[in-house]
Amino acid sequence: MAVGWANDDSVSQQIQNTIDDDISRVRGSIHQGESAHYCDECGDKIPDARRTAMKGVRLCIECQSTLELVSERHALFNRRASKDSQLR
């Protein structure tokens, strides 16, 4: 049953859009090419083991961890749900 202006399948479409956004984000973060010898963020040397294990790596472990933590915090906020609740 539809409520207000929403279509019957709006919830499933919202879920699918969230999944598609996450897939695009992950695909965009996949490293390609040659690994850097020094971290792009702090300039520290990237260990050879990391460079071998992660093709195309650009950040040291510490900077990568910080970046992932910040990204995770932003991902916890669902903009679509927030916008939908404002329309009610």
N, CA, C and O atoms as a Tinker XYZ file with bonds, in Angstrom:
   352  protein
     1  N      0.837000   -1.166000    0.000000    73     2
     2  CA     0.000000    0.000000    0.000000    64     1     3
     3  C      0.893000    1.244000    0.000000    63     2     4     5
     4  O      1.822000    1.360000    0.799000    81     3
     5  N      0.593000    2.161000   -0.905000    73     3     6
     6  CA     1.367000    3.395000   -1.004000    64     5     7
     7  C      0.895000    4.402000    0.030000    63     6     8     9
     8  O     -0.297000    4.501000    0.323000    81     7
     9  N      1.841000    5.141000    0.574000    73     7    10
    10  CA     1.531000    6.160000    1.571000    64     9    11
    11  C      1.980000    7.506000    1.021000    63    10    12    13
    12  O      3.123000    7.639000    0.582000    81    11
    13  N      1.112000    8.494000    1.036000    73    11    14
    14  CA     1.505000    9.824000    0.544000    64    13    15
    15  C      1.797000    9.796000   -0.941000    63    14    16    17
    16  O      1.037000    9.235000   -1.731000    81    15
    17  N      2.918000   10.415000   -1.312000    73    15    18
    18  CA     3.284000   10.523000   -2.719000    64    17    19
    19  C      4.192000    9.392000   -3.192000    63    18    20    21
    20  O      4.506000    9.334000   -4.381000    81    19
    21  N      4.618000    8.511000   -2.328000    73    19    22
    22  CA     5.570000    7.460000   -2.672000    64    21    23
    23  C      4.905000    6.351000   -3.479000    63    22    24    25
    24  O      3.735000    6.028000   -3.273000    81    23
    25  N      5.678000    5.772000   -4.406000    73    23    26
    26  CA     5.212000    4.621000   -5.175000    64    25    27
    27  C      5.265000    3.370000   -4.302000    63    26    28    29
    28  O      5.910000    3.362000   -3.254000    81    27
    29  N      4.580000    2.311000   -4.744000    73    27    30
    30  CA     4.582000    1.058000   -3.999000    64    29    31
    31  C      5.991000    0.473000   -3.864000    63    30    32    33
    32  O      6.309000   -0.141000   -2.846000    81    31
    33  N      6.828000    0.657000   -4.874000    73    31    34
    34  CA     8.168000    0.059000   -4.852000    64    33    35
    35  C      9.258000    1.057000   -4.454000    63    34    36    37
    36  O     10.435000    0.802000   -4.709000    81    35
    37  N      8.901000    2.172000   -3.844000    73    35    38
    38  CA     9.892000    3.204000   -3.522000    64    37    39
    39  C     10.927000    2.730000   -2.495000    63    38    40    41
    40  O     12.091000    3.122000   -2.578000    81    39
    41  N     10.534000    1.910000   -1.548000    73    39    42
    42  CA    11.478000    1.414000   -0.551000    64    41    43
    43  C     12.501000    0.506000   -1.209000    63    42    44    45
    44  O     13.697000    0.626000   -0.946000    81    43
    45  N     12.036000   -0.415000   -2.073000    73    43    46
    46  CA    12.991000   -1.292000   -2.756000    64    45    47
    47  C     13.909000   -0.509000   -3.683000    63    46    48    49
    48  O     15.085000   -0.843000   -3.827000    81    47
    49  N     13.372000    0.529000   -4.311000    73    47    50
    50  CA    14.201000    1.360000   -5.188000    64    49    51
    51  C     15.246000    2.113000   -4.369000    63    50    52    53
    52  O     16.384000    2.265000   -4.813000    81    51
    53  N     14.881000    2.579000   -3.199000    73    51    54
    54  CA    15.822000    3.274000   -2.312000    64    53    55
    55  C     16.946000    2.333000   -1.882000    63    54    56    57
    56  O     18.115000    2.718000   -1.876000    81    55
    57  N     16.592000    1.107000   -1.525000    73    55    58
    58  CA    17.596000    0.110000   -1.139000    64    57    59
    59  C     18.523000   -0.185000   -2.306000    63    58    60    61
    60  O     19.741000   -0.249000   -2.134000    81    59
    61  N     17.953000   -0.364000   -3.498000    73    59    62
    62  CA    18.774000   -0.656000   -4.676000    64    61    63
    63  C     19.707000    0.507000   -4.998000    63    62    64    65
    64  O     20.863000    0.284000   -5.360000    81    63
    65  N     19.231000    1.732000   -4.873000    73    63    66
    66  CA    20.072000    2.906000   -5.130000    64    65    67
    67  C     21.226000    2.987000   -4.135000    63    66    68    69
    68  O     22.342000    3.345000   -4.511000    81    67
    69  N     20.970000    2.660000   -2.876000    73    67    70
    70  CA    22.020000    2.660000   -1.860000    64    69    71
    71  C     23.072000    1.608000   -2.183000    63    70    72    73
    72  O     24.269000    1.868000   -2.056000    81    71
    73  N     22.637000    0.429000   -2.599000    73    71    74
    74  CA    23.564000   -0.638000   -2.990000    64    73    75
    75  C     24.385000   -0.209000   -4.195000    63    74    76    77
    76  O     25.602000   -0.395000   -4.209000    81    75
    77  N     23.741000    0.362000   -5.207000    73    75    78
    78  CA    24.446000    0.828000   -6.407000    64    77    79
    79  C     25.484000    1.896000   -6.075000    63    78    80    81
    80  O     26.582000    1.891000   -6.629000    81    79
    81  N     25.137000    2.810000   -5.172000    73    79    82
    82  CA    26.086000    3.848000   -4.739000    64    81    83
    83  C     27.311000    3.232000   -4.068000    63    82    84    85
    84  O     28.441000    3.638000   -4.336000    81    83
    85  N     27.083000    2.260000   -3.203000    73    83    86
    86  CA    28.191000    1.613000   -2.506000    64    85    87
    87  C     29.082000    0.832000   -3.477000    63    86    88    89
    88  O     30.306000    0.849000   -3.342000    81    87
    89  N     28.487000    0.159000   -4.441000    73    87    90
    90  CA    29.270000   -0.571000   -5.441000    64    89    91
    91  C     30.128000    0.401000   -6.246000    63    90    92    93
    92  O     31.302000    0.129000   -6.495000    81    91
    93  N     29.557000    1.517000   -6.649000    73    91    94
    94  CA    30.320000    2.526000   -7.391000    64    93    95
    95  C     31.463000    3.084000   -6.560000    63    94    96    97
    96  O     32.563000    3.293000   -7.071000    81    95
    97  N     31.207000    3.324000   -5.278000    73    95    98
    98  CA    32.242000    3.847000   -4.389000    64    97    99
    99  C     33.394000    2.861000   -4.249000    63    98   100   101
   100  O     34.558000    3.256000   -4.303000    81    99
   101  N     33.078000    1.579000   -4.070000    73    99   102
   102  CA    34.114000    0.565000   -3.912000    64   101   103
   103  C     34.897000    0.386000   -5.208000    63   102   104   105
   104  O     36.124000    0.290000   -5.177000    81   103
   105  N     34.212000    0.341000   -6.336000    73   103   106
   106  CA    34.918000    0.210000   -7.618000    64   105   107
   107  C     35.859000    1.385000   -7.860000    63   106   108   109
   108  O     36.937000    1.214000   -8.429000    81   107
   109  N     35.458000    2.560000   -7.436000    73   107   110
   110  CA    36.295000    3.739000   -7.607000    64   109   111
   111  C     37.521000    3.740000   -6.713000    63   110   112   113
   112  O     38.496000    4.436000   -6.997000    81   111
   113  N     37.485000    2.967000   -5.634000    73   111   114
   114  CA    38.611000    2.944000   -4.702000    64   113   115
   115  C     39.597000    1.811000   -4.981000    63   114   116   117
   116  O     40.611000    1.692000   -4.292000    81   115
   117  N     39.312000    0.979000   -5.982000    73   115   118
   118  CA    40.217000   -0.120000   -6.311000    64   117   119
   119  C     41.491000    0.454000   -6.924000    63   118   120   121
   120  O     41.447000    1.245000   -7.866000    81   119
   121  N     42.629000    0.034000   -6.364000    73   119   122
   122  CA    43.918000    0.546000   -6.818000    64   121   123
   123  C     44.336000   -0.143000   -8.106000    63   122   124   125
   124  O     44.125000   -1.342000   -8.287000    81   123
   125  N     44.931000    0.637000   -8.996000    73   123   126
   126  CA    45.444000    0.093000  -10.248000    64   125   127
   127  C     46.790000    0.742000  -10.536000    63   126   128   129
   128  O     47.096000    1.813000  -10.010000    81   127
   129  N     47.584000    0.098000  -11.363000    73   127   130
   130  CA    48.865000    0.662000  -11.756000    64   129   131
   131  C     49.973000    0.339000  -10.775000    63   130   132   133
   132  O     49.864000   -0.573000   -9.955000    81   131
   133  N     51.037000    1.107000  -10.882000    73   131   134
   134  CA    52.224000    0.877000  -10.056000    64   133   135
   135  C     52.047000    1.509000   -8.676000    63   134   136   137
   136  O     51.505000    2.607000   -8.549000    81   135
   137  N     52.504000    0.810000   -7.660000    73   135   138
   138  CA    52.436000    1.321000   -6.292000    64   137   139
   139  C     53.457000    2.436000   -6.086000    63   138   140   141
   140  O     54.534000    2.427000   -6.682000    81   139
   141  N     53.107000    3.380000   -5.248000    73   139   142
   142  CA    54.024000    4.471000   -4.917000    64   141   143
   143  C     55.068000    3.973000   -3.917000    63   142   144   145
   144  O     54.805000    3.058000   -3.136000    81   143
   145  N     56.231000    4.573000   -3.949000    73   143   146
   146  CA    57.281000    4.229000   -2.984000    64   145   147
   147  C     57.097000    5.012000   -1.689000    63   146   148   149
   148  O     57.503000    4.557000   -0.619000    81   147
   149  N     56.482000    6.195000   -1.789000    73   147   150
   150  CA    56.261000    7.048000   -0.629000    64   149   151
   151  C     54.792000    7.439000   -0.578000    63   150   152   153
   152  O     54.150000    7.631000   -1.611000    81   151
   153  N     54.270000    7.554000    0.634000    73   151   154
   154  CA    52.865000    7.878000    0.874000    64   153   155
   155  C     52.528000    9.249000    0.284000    63   154   156   157
   156  O     53.250000   10.219000    0.517000    81   155
   157  N     51.454000    9.332000   -0.462000    73   155   158
   158  CA    51.002000   10.603000   -1.043000    64   157   159
   159  C     50.554000   11.592000    0.026000    63   158   160   161
   160  O     50.582000   12.800000   -0.205000    81   159
   161  N     50.146000   11.103000    1.182000    73   159   162
   162  CA    49.613000   11.967000    2.229000    64   161   163
   163  C     50.700000   12.495000    3.165000    63   162   164   165
   164  O     50.813000   13.703000    3.374000    81   163
   165  N     51.499000   11.586000    3.727000    73   163   166
   166  CA    52.477000   12.006000    4.747000    64   165   167
   167  C     53.925000   11.958000    4.272000    63   166   168   169
   168  O     54.799000   12.547000    4.908000    81   167
   169  N     54.192000   11.272000    3.172000    73   167   170
   170  CA    55.543000   11.212000    2.638000    64   169   171
   171  C     56.408000   10.096000    3.196000    63   170   172   173
   172  O     57.554000    9.951000    2.771000    81   171
   173  N     55.900000    9.297000    4.137000    73   171   174
   174  CA    56.668000    8.178000    4.682000    64   173   175
   175  C     56.828000    7.092000    3.626000    63   174   176   177
   176  O     56.015000    6.979000    2.708000    81   175
   177  N     57.891000    6.289000    3.768000    73   175   178
   178  CA    58.142000    5.189000    2.834000    64   177   179
   179  C     57.084000    4.101000    3.022000    63   178   180   181
   180  O     56.760000    3.731000    4.151000    81   179
   181  N     56.555000    3.597000    1.922000    73   179   182
   182  CA    55.598000    2.493000    1.963000    64   181   183
   183  C     56.394000    1.195000    1.920000    63   182   184   185
   184  O     57.183000    1.000000    0.995000    81   183
   185  N     56.212000    0.298000    2.894000    73   183   186
   186  CA    56.983000   -0.953000    2.927000    64   185   187
   187  C     56.796000   -1.777000    1.650000    63   186   188   189
   188  O     55.717000   -1.797000    1.059000    81   187
   189  N     57.870000   -2.455000    1.239000    73   187   190
   190  CA    57.822000   -3.280000    0.028000    64   189   191
   191  C     56.751000   -4.356000    0.106000    63   190   192   193
   192  O     56.114000   -4.672000   -0.899000    81   191
   193  N     56.547000   -4.923000    1.295000    73   191   194
   194  CA    55.520000   -5.970000    1.449000    64   193   195
   195  C     54.133000   -5.419000    1.119000    63   194   196   197
   196  O     53.335000   -6.098000    0.473000    81   195
   197  N     53.842000   -4.195000    1.556000    73   195   198
   198  CA    52.545000   -3.566000    1.258000    64   197   199
   199  C     52.435000   -3.264000   -0.225000    63   198   200   201
   200  O     51.387000   -3.489000   -0.830000    81   199
   201  N     53.491000   -2.765000   -0.806000    73   199   202
   202  CA    53.484000   -2.422000   -2.236000    64   201   203
   203  C     53.271000   -3.658000   -3.089000    63   202   204   205
   204  O     52.619000   -3.589000   -4.131000    81   203
   205  N     53.817000   -4.798000   -2.654000    73   203   206
   206  CA    53.662000   -6.054000   -3.394000    64   205   207
   207  C     52.249000   -6.617000   -3.220000    63   206   208   209
   208  O     51.635000   -7.088000   -4.177000    81   207
   209  N     51.745000   -6.560000   -1.982000    73   207   210
   210  CA    50.422000   -7.128000   -1.675000    64   209   211
   211  C     49.288000   -6.316000   -2.287000    63   210   212   213
   212  O     48.286000   -6.883000   -2.723000    81   211
   213  N     49.437000   -4.993000   -2.325000    73   211   214
   214  CA    48.377000   -4.101000   -2.809000    64   213   215
   215  C     48.863000   -3.360000   -4.050000    63   214   216   217
   216  O     49.565000   -2.355000   -3.934000    81   215
   217  N     48.507000   -3.833000   -5.204000    73   215   218
   218  CA    48.908000   -3.181000   -6.452000    64   217   219
   219  C     48.288000   -1.793000   -6.529000    63   218   220   221
   220  O     47.094000   -1.629000   -6.278000    81   219
   221  N     49.086000   -0.802000   -6.872000    73   219   222
   222  CA    48.594000    0.557000   -7.043000    64   221   223
   223  C     48.394000    1.326000   -5.758000    63   222   224   225
   224  O     47.747000    2.374000   -5.764000    81   223
   225  N     48.940000    0.828000   -4.641000    73   223   226
   226  CA    48.747000    1.486000   -3.351000    64   225   227
   227  C     49.444000    2.857000   -3.364000    63   226   228   229
   228  O     50.553000    2.993000   -3.882000    81   227
   229  N     48.776000    3.870000   -2.787000    73   227   230
   230  CA    49.298000    5.237000   -2.777000    64   229   231
   231  C     49.524000    5.774000   -1.366000    63   230   232   233
   232  O     50.177000    6.803000   -1.193000    81   231
   233  N     48.984000    5.078000   -0.348000    73   231   234
   234  CA    49.059000    5.563000    1.027000    64   233   235
   235  C     49.704000    4.509000    1.929000    63   234   236   237
   236  O     49.611000    3.308000    1.672000    81   235
   237  N     50.362000    4.987000    2.994000    73   235   238
   238  CA    50.889000    4.072000    4.008000    64   237   239
   239  C     49.708000    3.513000    4.810000    63   238   240   241
   240  O     48.576000    3.973000    4.667000    81   239
   241  N     49.984000    2.535000    5.636000    73   239   242
   242  CA    48.912000    1.878000    6.399000    64   241   243
   243  C     48.199000    2.868000    7.312000    63   242   244   245
   244  O     46.970000    2.861000    7.392000    81   243
   245  N     48.954000    3.715000    7.998000    73   243   246
   246  CA    48.348000    4.667000    8.936000    64   245   247
   247  C     47.416000    5.651000    8.217000    63   246   248   249
   248  O     46.298000    5.892000    8.672000    81   247
   249  N     47.872000    6.216000    7.103000    73   247   250
   250  CA    47.040000    7.175000    6.359000    64   249   251
   251  C     45.829000    6.483000    5.736000    63   250   252   253
   252  O     44.743000    7.061000    5.693000    81   251
   253  N     46.004000    5.257000    5.256000    73   251   254
   254  CA    44.888000    4.505000    4.686000    64   253   255
   255  C     43.841000    4.210000    5.753000    63   254   256   257
   256  O     42.643000    4.309000    5.490000    81   255
   257  N     44.286000    3.847000    6.961000    73   255   258
   258  CA    43.360000    3.575000    8.063000    64   257   259
   259  C     42.556000    4.817000    8.422000    63   258   260   261
   260  O     41.350000    4.735000    8.657000    81   259
   261  N     43.228000    5.971000    8.464000    73   259   262
   262  CA    42.544000    7.230000    8.763000    64   261   263
   263  C     41.504000    7.542000    7.698000    63   262   264   265
   264  O     40.380000    7.929000    8.019000    81   263
   265  N     41.872000    7.376000    6.439000    73   263   266
   266  CA    40.953000    7.633000    5.328000    64   265   267
   267  C     39.729000    6.728000    5.406000    63   266   268   269
   268  O     38.605000    7.183000    5.198000    81   267
   269  N     39.943000    5.455000    5.703000    73   267   270
   270  CA    38.823000    4.510000    5.802000    64   269   271
   271  C     37.915000    4.837000    6.984000    63   270   272   273
   272  O     36.697000    4.679000    6.895000    81   271
   273  N     38.498000    5.289000    8.081000    73   271   274
   274  CA    37.695000    5.664000    9.246000    64   273   275
   275  C     36.791000    6.849000    8.924000    63   274   276   277
   276  O     35.615000    6.854000    9.286000    81   275
   277  N     37.337000    7.844000    8.252000    73   275   278
   278  CA    36.551000    9.023000    7.858000    64   277   279
   279  C     35.457000    8.617000    6.867000    63   278   280   281
   280  O     34.319000    9.073000    6.980000    81   279
   281  N     35.795000    7.767000    5.901000    73   279   282
   282  CA    34.813000    7.304000    4.917000    64   281   283
   283  C     33.691000    6.526000    5.583000    63   282   284   285
   284  O     32.526000    6.649000    5.206000    81   283
   285  N     34.052000    5.728000    6.576000    73   283   286
   286  CA    33.045000    4.929000    7.287000    64   285   287
   287  C     32.067000    5.830000    8.038000    63   286   288   289
   288  O     30.865000    5.563000    8.064000    81   287
   289  N     32.577000    6.883000    8.641000    73   287   290
   290  CA    31.704000    7.820000    9.360000    64   289   291
   291  C     30.721000    8.490000    8.406000    63   290   292   293
   292  O     29.554000    8.678000    8.749000    81   291
   293  N     31.182000    8.849000    7.216000    73   291   294
   294  CA    30.301000    9.479000    6.240000    64   293   295
   295  C     29.272000    8.485000    5.700000    63   294   296   297
   296  O     28.143000    8.866000    5.392000    81   295
   297  N     29.652000    7.229000    5.586000    73   295   298
   298  CA    28.753000    6.205000    5.048000    64   297   299
   299  C     27.611000    5.893000    6.011000    63   298   300   301
   300  O     26.564000    5.402000    5.587000    81   299
   301  N     27.799000    6.172000    7.302000    73   299   302
   302  CA    26.755000    5.874000    8.277000    64   301   303
   303  C     25.549000    6.798000    8.143000    63   302   304   305
   304  O     24.474000    6.493000    8.659000    81   303
   305  N     25.719000    7.914000    7.461000    73   303   306
   306  CA    24.635000    8.870000    7.279000    64   305   307
   307  C     23.929000    8.569000    5.968000    63   306   308   309
   308  O     24.516000    8.726000    4.898000    81   307
   309  N     22.676000    8.138000    6.040000    73   307   310
   310  CA    21.907000    7.781000    4.858000    64   309   311
   311  C     21.131000    9.015000    4.395000    63   310   312   313
   312  O     20.096000    9.363000    4.964000    81   311
   313  N     21.645000    9.664000    3.362000    73   311   314
   314  CA    21.024000   10.906000    2.889000    64   313   315
   315  C     19.613000   10.675000    2.354000    63   314   316   317
   316  O     18.741000   11.524000    2.539000    81   315
   317  N     19.378000    9.561000    1.707000    73   315   318
   318  CA    18.051000    9.309000    1.142000    64   317   319
   319  C     17.003000    9.189000    2.246000    63   318   320   321
   320  O     15.929000    9.784000    2.157000    81   319
   321  N     17.316000    8.427000    3.276000    73   319   322
   322  CA    16.358000    8.250000    4.371000    64   321   323
   323  C     16.115000    9.579000    5.070000    63   322   324   325
   324  O     14.987000    9.885000    5.457000    81   323
   325  N     17.155000   10.358000    5.229000    73   323   326
   326  CA    17.023000   11.653000    5.872000    64   325   327
   327  C     16.108000   12.554000    5.058000    63   326   328   329
   328  O     15.234000   13.221000    5.611000    81   327
   329  N     16.305000   12.573000    3.751000    73   327   330
   330  CA    15.484000   13.413000    2.883000    64   329   331
   331  C     14.031000   12.941000    2.894000    63   330   332   333
   332  O     13.110000   13.755000    2.953000    81   331
   333  N     13.828000   11.622000    2.838000    73   331   334
   334  CA    12.469000   11.082000    2.835000    64   333   335
   335  C     11.733000   11.455000    4.119000    63   334   336   337
   336  O     10.547000   11.780000    4.083000    81   335
   337  N     12.430000   11.409000    5.248000    73   335   338
   338  CA    11.752000   11.705000    6.502000    64   337   339
   339  C     11.404000   13.195000    6.592000    63   338   340   341
   340  O     10.476000   13.562000    7.313000    81   339
   341  N     12.119000   14.046000    5.885000    73   339   342
   342  CA    11.802000   15.475000    5.878000    64   341   343
   343  C     10.546000   15.766000    5.074000    63   342   344   345
   344  O      9.871000   16.767000    5.315000    81   343
   345  N     10.229000   14.898000    4.122000    73   343   346
   346  CA     9.070000   15.128000    3.248000    64   345   347
   347  C      7.755000   14.738000    3.916000    63   346   348   349
   348  O      6.686000   15.101000    3.426000    81   347
   349  N      7.816000   14.020000    5.003000    73   347   350
   350  CA     6.595000   13.544000    5.669000    64   349   351
   351  C      5.907000   14.636000    6.436000    63   350   352
   352  O      4.868000   14.398000    7.051000    81   351
